[in-house]
Every structure is written in structure tokens, then in C-alpha cells.
Amino acid sequence: MTARVGIIWNPSKTTKQALDTALDRAVHAERVDIEKEWFETTKDDPGQGAAARAVEAGADVLVVAGGDGTVRAVAEHLAESGADVELGIVPLGTGNLLARNLRVPLLNPAAAFRRALSGEPRLIDVGWLEIDLEGGTERHGFAVMAGFGLDAHMITETDDDLKDKVGWLAYVESLGRALSASGTLGVKITADGRELDRDSAHTLLVGNCGMLQAGITLLPDADPGDGELDLLVLSAEGAAGWVDTLRNMVWDNGIKRVLGGGASAESSESATHGRVRSLRVELAEPRVFEIDGEDLGESSRVEVSIQEGAIKVR
């Protein structure tokens, strides 16, 4: 049976010739028959429009060759449209967050194409973020995580030229500046209709996946297909607060879990873990929010919900 494959590619990340060569190697290795069609993204269309055209053209599988932004845009379209089309990923960016969490081969387009052509599909959830921005209220889907604080500041503080040269290591370089920019502020957090006992924070993350760049895991219970989103709220102030946060991340939810202790993420005085299906966050003043590694801008109100089993990913 011949598979109809739509390849959605970001020309700022690679060339069509390089991708075609990698695809040919994968087709030869897997011994599959395919009909392929190419759909290029642009600044005005980061992927949603390309995905719509590929689905209209009759693709059985959409293979996204690009970074987190392109993957998010295509996943958003598939979730919103309900199209019965499977998604494959050929990661080409520096973050590649969804690919890392799903263990898609990195730095090897031919291997990633092989998985996209013959991998076993799994259902994953998609989160939806409704956010008040200067230009009005917007709604965006995310496959990995969204939030404000350290993660968002690391994105906005990262030097683009350095990122091009050293990849994800550039995020580590930005961490110091992110720490200095992440002061606590007043928050009101309502999870599944219940207000949390936490009235200040410097970081809030709600995620479908838990791993960031360099293998850093902030949401240790996160499972992209469990029908829930994982929540982390950090409120450390001063040296003692940061020591507590680091102990919670490195020991309680890191080494201790590896050694067999702790069936679920543990909270502490400065770190609150939870699992939610809906979330409302109101801030005393605007903060930069990120979604799957993309800076959305400043906001003081967001609402989050989950679409369970929204897309099939190989």
C-alpha cells in the first residue's frame, strides 16, 4: 500500500535537497512505497496553513521538518481540525522539545524519517492556552508546555547568534540573566475550579511533557497521553528558598525517584506540583509567557485547558 506523505518543512532550518536525500535513505531502508508532496512554511504561515493544504491534498502522514514552532503550528491545526492524519517529526531546531520527550532521533534526519514512515502511532493530548495580549485575546495550542518565569525568561534572554553557534547550550548561558529577571509577584491560580493556596510566584509551568533542553526535567510526572496537564509553581525568595527549590528538583523529584522513592512528584515550601485539566492564572502585573519555546508577549491573565487524545504522533 502506498502512503501519501506531506512534508512540511521550514526553509530557514535546512534545504529541500538535504531533506529529500534523507527521505530517500529512509524509504530505501524501510522498503516502503510513498507518494510525497512538499509544503513550505513562511513567516506569515509557520505551519497551520501548510498543514491544511497537505490534509486537503490527501496526505495520510504529515512529516514536520523544523523546530518547535513549526511542530507546534502543525499540531495545533491537526488538533483543532480533527483531521485523521498522523504526525511525524524530523527535528531541526535547537530545542526540539516534543521530539526529545517522545525520543525521536535527533541530529539524524534519515533516522527521524524512518520513524515517521514506519513508527507506531500514539495518541497524545494537546493543551490550549487562551491569553490576553495587547492586541486582544488569542488562543494557541501547545504540545509541550506553557508558562511564565524562568523558562520564559531563558527564551527571551537567549542570544540568537550564540544559539546558532552552540545550540541548546545557549540556554544555559542565559540562565543567570533569567534568574535576575524572575522576581516573585502576586498570583491567583485556580486549578479545576479550586483556588490554590499560593499567592505569589516567580515561575509557573503547565505541561504535557516534562523535559527541557539538556535533559532537565521540571515536570517528572508528565505523560503526553494521560489526559492531564502537569503543573509546577515556584516561589523561592532568597538563598534559603532557592536551596529548597534545588533540593526539591534534584533530590525529591530526581535522585530519590531514581532510587525508587516517590510514586508522584513531591511539593515543598517553594515548589508546588499538581495535575490539572483546567487552569486560570491571574497576575498582579504582566509577565512574558512562552508556549513550546515561543515568546507570546506579556500578559496578566491566561486560561488553560486540555484536549485529550488530540493527535496521533509516530
C-alpha positions as CSV (number, residue, x, y, z in Angstrom):
1,M,0.0,0.0,0.0
2,T,1.4,3.4,-1.0
3,A,1.5,6.0,1.8
4,R,0.7,9.6,0.9
5,V,3.2,11.8,2.8
6,G,3.0,15.5,3.1
7,I,6.4,17.0,4.1
8,I,6.0,20.4,5.9
9,W,9.4,22.0,6.0
10,N,10.9,25.2,7.4
11,P,13.4,26.6,4.8
12,S,15.2,28.6,7.5
13,K,16.4,25.3,9.1
14,T,17.6,23.3,6.1
15,T,17.4,22.7,2.3
16,K,14.8,20.7,0.4
17,Q,17.7,18.8,-1.2
18,A,19.1,17.7,2.2
19,L,15.7,16.6,3.3
20,D,15.0,14.7,0.1
21,T,18.2,12.8,0.4
22,A,17.5,11.8,4.0
23,L,13.9,10.8,3.0
24,D,15.2,8.6,0.1
25,R,17.6,6.8,2.5
26,A,14.7,6.2,4.9
27,V,12.4,4.9,2.1
28,H,15.1,2.6,0.9
29,A,15.8,1.3,4.5
30,E,12.2,0.7,5.4
31,R,11.3,-0.6,1.9
32,V,8.0,1.4,1.7
33,D,6.2,3.0,-1.2
34,I,5.3,6.6,-0.8
35,E,3.8,9.5,-2.7
36,K,5.4,12.7,-1.4
37,E,4.4,16.3,-1.7
38,W,6.3,19.3,-0.2
39,F,4.7,22.2,1.7
40,E,7.0,25.1,2.6
41,T,6.4,27.3,5.7
42,T,6.8,31.1,5.6
43,K,7.0,33.9,8.1
44,D,3.3,34.5,7.6
45,D,2.4,30.8,7.8
46,P,4.6,29.0,10.4
47,G,2.7,25.7,9.7
48,Q,-1.0,25.9,10.2
49,G,-1.8,26.8,6.5
50,A,0.8,24.3,5.2
51,A,-0.8,21.6,7.3
52,A,-4.3,22.5,6.0
53,R,-3.1,22.3,2.4
54,A,-1.4,18.9,3.0
55,V,-4.5,17.5,4.5
56,E,-6.6,18.8,1.6
57,A,-4.2,17.1,-0.8
58,G,-4.9,13.8,0.8
59,A,-1.9,13.1,3.0
60,D,-2.0,10.1,5.3
61,V,1.0,11.3,7.3
62,L,2.3,14.8,7.8
63,V,6.1,14.9,8.5
64,V,7.2,18.2,10.0
65,A,10.8,19.1,9.3
66,G,11.6,22.1,11.5
67,G,11.9,23.4,15.0
68,D,9.5,23.6,17.9
69,G,7.5,26.5,16.4
70,T,6.8,24.5,13.2
71,V,5.9,21.4,15.1
72,R,3.5,23.3,17.4
73,A,1.8,25.0,14.5
74,V,1.1,21.8,12.6
75,A,0.0,20.0,15.8
76,E,-2.3,22.9,16.6
77,H,-4.0,22.6,13.2
78,L,-4.5,18.9,13.5
79,A,-6.0,19.2,16.9
80,E,-8.3,22.0,16.0
81,S,-9.4,20.5,12.7
82,G,-9.8,16.9,14.0
83,A,-8.1,15.6,10.8
84,D,-7.5,11.9,10.9
85,V,-3.8,12.3,9.8
86,E,-0.8,11.0,11.7
87,L,2.2,13.3,12.6
88,G,5.9,12.5,12.2
89,I,8.7,14.8,13.3
90,V,12.1,15.5,11.8
91,P,13.7,17.8,14.4
92,L,15.9,20.5,13.1
93,G,15.8,23.3,15.7
94,T,17.9,23.8,18.9
95,G,15.2,22.9,21.4
96,N,13.2,20.1,19.7
97,L,11.2,19.7,22.9
98,L,8.4,17.4,21.7
99,A,10.9,15.3,19.8
100,R,13.1,14.9,22.9
101,N,10.2,13.9,25.1
102,L,9.0,11.4,22.5
103,R,12.5,10.1,21.9
104,V,12.5,10.9,18.2
105,P,16.1,10.7,16.8
106,L,17.9,14.0,17.0
107,L,20.6,15.2,14.6
108,N,19.8,12.4,12.2
109,P,17.1,13.3,9.7
110,A,17.2,9.9,7.9
111,A,16.6,8.1,11.2
112,A,13.8,10.5,12.1
113,F,12.2,10.0,8.6
114,R,12.4,6.2,9.2
115,R,10.4,6.6,12.4
116,A,7.9,8.9,10.7
117,L,7.3,6.4,7.9
118,S,7.0,3.2,10.0
119,G,6.8,4.1,13.6
120,E,3.8,3.0,15.8
121,P,1.5,6.0,16.3
122,R,0.4,7.0,19.8
123,L,-2.3,9.4,20.9
124,I,-1.1,12.5,22.7
125,D,-3.0,15.3,24.3
126,V,-2.8,19.0,23.3
127,G,-3.1,21.9,25.7
128,W,-4.9,25.1,24.8
129,L,-3.9,28.5,26.1
130,E,-6.2,31.5,26.0
131,I,-4.2,34.6,26.7
132,D,-4.9,38.3,26.9
133,L,-2.4,40.3,24.9
134,E,-2.1,43.9,23.9
135,G,-3.8,43.2,20.6
136,G,-6.6,41.2,22.1
137,T,-7.3,37.7,23.3
138,E,-5.6,34.9,21.4
139,R,-5.9,31.1,21.6
140,H,-3.0,28.8,20.9
141,G,-2.4,25.0,21.1
142,F,0.7,23.5,22.7
143,A,2.2,20.1,22.7
144,V,4.9,20.5,25.3
145,M,4.4,23.3,27.9
146,A,3.5,26.9,28.5
147,G,4.1,29.4,31.3
148,F,5.9,32.4,32.7
149,G,9.1,32.9,34.7
150,L,12.4,31.1,34.4
151,D,11.6,29.2,31.3
152,A,10.1,32.1,29.5
153,H,12.9,34.4,30.5
154,M,15.5,31.9,29.3
155,I,13.9,32.1,25.9
156,T,13.7,35.9,25.7
157,E,17.2,36.3,27.2
158,T,19.0,33.8,24.9
159,D,21.3,35.3,22.4
160,D,20.2,34.2,18.9
161,D,23.7,34.3,17.4
162,L,25.1,32.1,20.2
163,K,22.1,29.7,19.8
164,D,23.0,29.3,16.1
165,K,26.6,28.5,17.1
166,V,26.2,26.2,20.1
167,G,22.6,25.1,20.1
168,W,20.8,24.4,23.4
169,L,24.0,25.4,25.4
170,A,23.0,29.0,24.7
171,Y,20.0,28.5,27.0
172,V,22.4,27.6,29.9
173,E,24.3,30.8,29.2
174,S,21.1,32.8,29.6
175,L,20.1,31.2,32.9
176,G,21.9,33.8,35.1
177,R,20.1,36.7,33.4
178,A,16.8,34.8,33.6
179,L,17.3,34.3,37.4
180,S,17.8,38.0,37.9
181,A,14.7,38.8,35.9
182,S,12.4,36.4,37.7
183,G,11.2,38.2,40.8
184,T,8.1,37.0,42.6
185,L,4.8,38.7,42.1
186,G,1.2,38.3,43.3
187,V,-0.8,35.5,41.6
188,K,-4.2,33.9,41.8
189,I,-4.2,30.3,40.5
190,T,-7.4,28.4,40.0
191,A,-7.0,24.7,39.1
192,D,-10.0,22.6,38.1
193,G,-12.2,25.2,39.8
194,R,-10.3,25.3,43.1
195,E,-8.1,28.2,44.1
196,L,-4.6,27.1,45.1
197,D,-3.1,28.1,48.4
198,R,-0.3,30.0,46.7
199,D,-0.5,33.8,46.4
200,S,3.0,34.6,45.0
201,A,5.3,33.0,42.4
202,H,8.1,33.8,40.1
203,T,7.6,30.8,37.7
204,L,4.6,28.8,36.6
205,L,4.7,26.0,34.1
206,V,1.8,23.8,32.9
207,G,2.9,21.0,30.6
208,N,2.1,18.0,28.5
209,C,5.7,16.9,28.6
210,G,8.3,17.4,31.4
211,M,11.7,17.6,29.8
212,L,13.6,20.7,28.7
213,Q,16.8,21.1,26.9
214,A,19.9,19.3,28.2
215,G,17.7,16.6,29.7
216,I,16.4,18.9,32.5
217,T,13.1,17.5,33.8
218,L,10.9,20.0,35.5
219,L,7.6,18.0,35.4
220,P,8.6,14.5,36.4
221,D,5.1,13.0,36.2
222,A,4.3,14.4,32.8
223,D,2.9,11.9,30.3
224,P,1.7,13.4,27.0
225,G,-1.1,10.9,26.7
226,D,-2.6,10.7,30.2
227,G,-5.4,13.2,29.7
228,E,-4.0,15.6,32.3
229,L,-1.5,18.5,32.3
230,D,1.2,18.8,35.0
231,L,1.7,22.0,37.0
232,L,4.7,23.5,38.6
233,V,4.7,26.7,40.6
234,L,7.9,28.1,42.0
235,S,8.1,30.9,44.6
236,A,11.6,30.8,46.0
237,E,12.9,34.0,47.5
238,G,16.4,34.4,49.0
239,A,19.2,31.8,49.4
240,A,17.1,29.5,51.6
241,G,14.2,29.5,49.2
242,W,16.5,28.6,46.2
243,V,18.2,25.8,48.3
244,D,14.7,24.4,49.0
245,T,13.8,24.6,45.3
246,L,17.1,22.9,44.2
247,R,16.6,20.2,46.8
248,N,13.1,19.6,45.6
249,M,14.2,19.3,42.0
250,V,17.5,17.4,42.4
251,W,16.7,15.1,45.3
252,D,12.9,14.8,45.9
253,N,12.0,14.6,42.3
254,G,15.3,13.5,40.8
255,I,17.7,11.2,42.6
256,K,15.2,9.9,45.1
257,R,12.8,8.8,42.3
258,V,15.6,7.1,40.5
259,L,16.4,5.2,43.7
260,G,12.8,4.0,43.9
261,G,11.2,6.5,46.3
262,G,8.2,8.7,45.5
263,A,5.4,7.5,43.3
264,S,4.5,11.0,42.2
265,A,6.1,14.5,42.2
266,E,6.6,15.9,45.7
267,S,6.0,19.5,46.6
268,S,8.0,21.6,49.1
269,E,7.8,25.0,50.7
270,S,8.9,26.8,47.5
271,A,7.7,24.3,44.8
272,T,4.2,23.2,44.2
273,H,3.4,20.3,41.9
274,G,0.0,19.3,40.7
275,R,-2.1,17.7,37.9
276,V,-4.9,19.6,36.2
277,R,-7.3,19.6,33.4
278,S,-8.1,23.3,33.5
279,L,-6.2,26.3,34.9
280,R,-6.8,30.0,35.3
281,V,-3.9,32.3,36.2
282,E,-4.2,35.9,37.1
283,L,-1.1,38.0,37.8
284,A,-0.7,41.3,39.7
285,E,1.3,42.6,36.8
286,P,2.1,41.4,33.2
287,R,4.8,38.8,32.6
288,V,6.2,37.2,29.4
289,F,4.5,33.9,28.6
290,E,6.0,31.2,26.4
291,I,4.4,28.3,24.6
292,D,6.5,25.4,23.4
293,G,9.6,27.6,23.4
294,E,7.9,30.6,21.6
295,D,7.6,34.0,23.2
296,L,4.0,35.2,23.1
297,G,4.5,38.5,24.8
298,E,3.4,39.9,28.2
299,S,0.0,39.1,29.8
300,S,-1.6,39.2,33.2
301,R,-4.3,36.6,32.5
302,V,-4.3,33.1,30.9
303,E,-6.6,30.2,30.9
304,V,-5.5,26.7,30.0
305,S,-7.5,23.6,29.1
306,I,-6.7,20.1,27.6
307,Q,-7.9,18.3,24.5
308,E,-7.4,14.6,25.4
309,G,-6.0,12.3,22.7
310,A,-6.0,15.2,20.2
311,I,-3.4,13.9,17.7
312,K,-1.6,10.8,16.7
313,V,2.2,11.0,16.6
314,R,4.7,8.5,15.3
